[in-house]
Amino acid sequence: MRGSILRTAWLSETFLFACGIAPAICSMLTGCAGPAIAQGGQADQCRRASEQEVAALFDRWNASLQTGDPNQVAANYAAHSILLPTVSNVPRLTPADKEDYFQHFLRNRPSGKIDLRFVDIGCDTAVDAGLYTFTYGTTGQVVHARYTFTYRREPGVNGQWLITSHHSSALPETEPQ
């Protein structure tokens, strides 16, 4: 019994020593949340958004649609991101690609409303997926679609949360089953 306690104490002391010398290794081994190292060697704390903050990111994107300005909508996307849009078969990878898509999409004066939301939050990331409805102001047409937004907090952009991927597709059935 005494040998077991001493062995445990030695292992604990060794483990603590390792954590004191190499916190990054400790974090990898234990999964403990320590500071992340940002570019330039500065510590940057992991940030978890709340569900309300994630919902506000959709509201920000939807409000940018209301401006009618494709540049403002595209500004919600990270430089390295993908848009798989509802009414186009072409994946949009660059800011210019996204602006081009929204140039055409915004002509219909779309307004989105979340019908069902599932949020998953990670360290500096969030996923918002579910169902939404778009109503086009020019025609009154209503489109029911499924969506997935993935977000990442961008330290180089003052910690702003930006879209890293956005997939949207019209629902295949006229009425959800």
N, C-alpha and C positions, 0 to 999 in steps of 0.2 A: 504494500500500500504506500509506504513512504517513498519507495523508488518511483512509483507512478506519479505521486504528487511532485517530486523533484523533477521528473522528466517533463511533466506538464508545465511547471514553473520555467524550466529551461527553454522549452518550446515557446512559451508566451514571451519570455524575455528576448529570445532570438527574433521572434516575429515582430515585437515592438521595435527592436533595434533596426530591423530591416525597414519597417515603416518610417522610422525617423530618418534614415538615410535616403530612402527612395520612396517617397509618398506615391509616386505614379505606379510603382510596382505594387504597393499596398492596395491602391485603388483597383488595379487590375485583378489582384488575387481575391479581394474581399467584396468588390463591387461597391465599396463605400464611395459616397459622393464627396469628392474633393474638388478643388478648383481645376478647371480645364485650362490648358495653356493655349492662349491665343497666338496668332502670328505675331512675331516680334518678342515672344517670350513673356508676355504679360499674362498674369492669372486672370481668368474670366469665369465667374461663377456660373454654374449650370442654372438655367432659368426654366421653370415649368409654368406655362400659362395656365390660367384657370379656364373652366368651360365658358364662362362669360366673356373672357378675353378672346377665346377662339371664335365664339359667336360674333363678337365685334369685328373680327377680321373679315368675315363674310359681309357684314353690314358696310364696312369700309369699301370693299370691292363693289358691292351693289350700288353704293352711293357714287362711286366713280363712274359706273355705267350711266347714272342719271345726268352726269355732266355732258355727255355726248362727245367727250374728248378721248380718242383712242390712246393718246399719250398718258393721260391720267390713269386709265385702266391698266395699261401695260406697266406702269410704275409699281403696281402691286406685286409684280413677279420678280423673283431673283434673276440675276444675270444668267445663271446656269439653271434653267428650268424648262419644263415642257408643258404645253397646252394642247390637250386633245379635245377640241371643241365639239359642241353639239351639232352645229350646222355646217361642218366642213370635214372632209376626209383627210385633210392635210395636217400633219402634226406641226405645231408651231414651236420652234426652238430658240430663235433669236428675238430680241426686243422688236426688231423690224417686222418679223413674221407675226408677232402678236399684235402689233399696231395695225398691220394690214388686215388681220382677221377682224379686229374690233372696229376698224373703219367701216366694214360692211355690216357687221352685226348691230352696231349702234344705230344704223339708219332706221331700224324698226322700233327704236326707243324702248328697249327691253327693261323690265323691272322684275327682279327675282324675289321669291318668298320661299323660305324653308318650310317643308311639310313634315319631314322626319330627319332627325339629326343623330348621328353617332360620333362621339368625340373620343379620341385616344391621345393622351398627352405623354410626351417623353421629355428628356433633357434637351432643351433648346429646339424641340420639334413638336409638332401637333398634326393630327389627322382629323379632318372634319369630313364625314361622308354621310350620304343619305339621299333624300328625295327633295327636289325643289320644283317650283312651278314658275315659268316665265310668262308674263303677259306683255304682248307687244302693243305699245301705245299707238302705233300708226294703223294697225289693223284690228286690234282687239283679240287677235289670235292668242290662245293659251296653249303652252307646251309643257307637259309634265316630263321631267327628266330625273335621272339619277346623277349623282355627282360625287367626286372625291377631290378635296383640296388637301395637299400636304404643305405644311408651313415649316420654315426654319428661321430661328432668330439669327440675324446677320450682324455679327459684331462689327464688321467693317462699315455697316450702314447704321451706326448709332444704336445697335441692338434692335433694329426694326424687324418685325416679323414679316417675311415675304413668302409668296407662294413659290414652291419648288416644283410642284406638279399639280395639274388641274385636269381632271377628266370629267367630261359631261356627255351623256348620251340620252336621247329621247327614250322614254319607256316603250317597250315593244308592244304591250297590250294597251288598249284604249282605257281600260279600268284595271287598277292593280288588283291582284287576286290574293 
